[in-house]
Amino acid sequence: MKFILLMLMSFSLIANEDPWEEMNRSTFEFNQTLDENIFEPVAKSYKENAPKPMQNRVSDFSSNVGDIGTLGNEIAQLEILNSANTLGRVLINSTIGLFGLFDVASDIGLEKTKEDFGQTLAVWGTPEGPYVVLPVLGPSSVRGATGVAVDGMQKVSQTKHLTSAQKIGINITQAVDTRVKLLPATDLLKKADDPYITTRSAYLQSSKYNVYNGDLPDDDEF
């Protein structure tokens, strides 16, 4: 972990820049082609043809799985109130909500929050580093990509008791649900003069907003 933090600190002078734009654009085009031919059609078909109650159950289940990862990161960030809230969500939705198929917690006032390890690194003082486009996964940064890797390892650890089929099912469920939620953004992106620049700007702004939980300062070092 110390090595990762030191590596990320070395990028502090070029945070939020795009020194790898040529490579990033190539990866972006690859992702766009993959999405247009596979992910977007699947998401649209699912949204148009799957019964709405089924879509709601899938979305709630995916949300509950995400809450488990959020809980660990809120604890790491010493967000006491939010971690207590998320723990309550996980316990209630995993029991009364039938393993997360129903979001009972939201109905009783326990609002959903979202934290990942990239945000945890930011809270620990790690600079964002250069912008990078990951194959399949899309826009990120050095800090964000590190967070994705760590969150992925944590997820593997959390699901090690499940069968391979169950793990694949959970991953597909989350992927389809996420892609459906991104359909409105896809329509807007297609109208952009330069989709790459639009995506990069949206990611960097969203990353900053999420790090500060919406309470942006006038000046920051992230």
N, C-alpha and C positions, 0 to 999 in steps of 0.2 A: 504493500500500500504506500509506503514512503517513496518508493521508486516512481509510482504513478503520479503522486503529488508533485514530486520534483520535476518530472517530465512535463507536466502541465504548466508548472510555474515558469518554465523556460519559454513559453509562448506568450507571456504576459504583455510584451511590447507590441504584438501583432494581433491582439484579441479583436474579434469581430471583423477581421479582414479576410480576404479570399485569395491567398497566394497560390492555391491549387486550383484556380478556376478552370483551366483547360482540362485537367483530369476530372474535376467535378462535373463539368458540362457533359463530358462523355458518359459518365455514370448516370447523370440525370436523364440523358437521352435513352440510355438502356432501360432505366426504370420506367420512363414514360411509355416506351414500346411494350414492355412487359405488362404494364398496367392497362393500357388501351386494349390489349389482346386477351388478357386473362382476368385480372382483378376487377376492373371496372365492369365488364359484362356480367361477371358472377354476382357482384354486389347489386347491380341493377335488376338482374333476374330474381335474386333473393328478395329484394325490396318489393318488387311488383307482384311476385307470385306466392311467397310464403305467407301464411295466415298471420295477421297482426298480433294475435295473442302469442304465437310461437316466437315472433320477432322480439316481443317484449320479454319473454322468458330468457331468450338467448342474450339479450342486452343486459338484463339484470344479473344473469349468471356471470357474464364477462366482467361486469362492474364489480361483483363480489371478489372475483379472483384478483382484480386490480387493487382492491382495497387491502388485500393481504400484503402486497408489495409496498403500498403507501404507508402502512402501519410501521414497517421496519425503518423506512426512511424518516418518518416523523419522529420516531424515537431517537434516531441518530442525530437529528437536528434539534433535539430537546424541545420539540413542540408538544408540551405536556397536554394542553387542552385538546389540540387536534388529534393527538395520538389516542387519548381517552375516547374521543368521539368516534374515531375510526375503529378502535377495538370494539366499541359497542355495536357499530355497524356490522362488523364481521361476525360477532357472536350471535346477534339477532338474526341476520340474514342467513347464516349457516344453519340455524336451528329452526326458528319459527318460519323463516323464509324458505325452508326446504332446500338446503344446500345452495342458497343463493338464487334460486329460480324466481323468487319474489323479493322485491326491495321493500321490505317491511320497515326497515330503519328510516328511510326517507319519509315514509308516511307518518312516523311519530316524531319527526323533527330533527333526526340525526343527519345533517347534510353531508354530502359526499365531498371529500377533498382529494387532491391528487399530488403526490410527491414521488420523484424518482431519484436514483442515486446521482444523476447529473446535478440535480438541484441540491442534493446533500453536499456534493463537492463544492458547489458555489458558496454555500453557507459556511463551509470550512475554510473559505478564502482562496479557492482554486480559480484562476482566471479561465475564461471560456476557451481561449485558443482559436486557431483558424477554423473557418467554416469548412465542413467536409460533407460530401454526399455519399452515403453508404449504399452499396448495392442492395436492392429490394427494400431496405428499411427507410431510405430517403434522407432528407436534410438533417444535419446534425452539426456538431463541432467536436473538437478533440475531447473537451470535457464531457459533452453529451454522449459521444461514442463510448467513452470509458464507462459512463453511467449505464448505457445500454448493455454493455458486456457484463458488468457486475450484477445488474438486475436480472439478466439472463441466467447467470450462474446461481443466483439466489432462487430463481424460479425452478431450476433443475433440482436443486436441493429440496425444495418444498414439495415437489411432485415425485420424488424418487420412489415412493411407495406405490405409485400408480403403474398400470400396465402401459406398454408402448401405445396401444390403441387409445387409451384414455388420454394420454399426453397429447397425441396427435389431435384428438377430438377437441381438447381445450384450446390448443393453438389455433385450429381452424375456426372455432367459435369466436375467439377474440379477433382474429384477422378479418373475418367477414363482418362482424359487428363494427369494427373500427372503419373499414372501408365504406360501409353504408353511411356512416356518419360524416364521411369526408366527401360524399357525392356533391353537395352544394358548392363546396370549395373547388371541386374539379371543374364544374361549369364556369365558375369565375376565372379560373386559371386559363382555360382555353381561350378566353377573350383578351388575355394580357398580351401586350406587344412582345415582351420577353418573359416567358413563363419561368425561366431559370432565375432571373433577377427578382421577380415577384415572389417566388417560393423562398429564396434566400432571405429577403427582407422580412417576410412573414415569420419565418422560423426564428430569426434573431430577435425580433420584437416580442414574439411569444415566449421565447426562452427567458428574456429579461423580465417580462411580466410575471412569469411563473416563479422565478427565483425570489422575487419580492412579494409574492402572493397578491399582486395587484396594487401594492402600495409603493409606487415608484418614487425614488428620491430625485432631486434635481440633478445631482451628480453621483455617478457610481463607478466602480472599478471592475465591473463584471463584463 
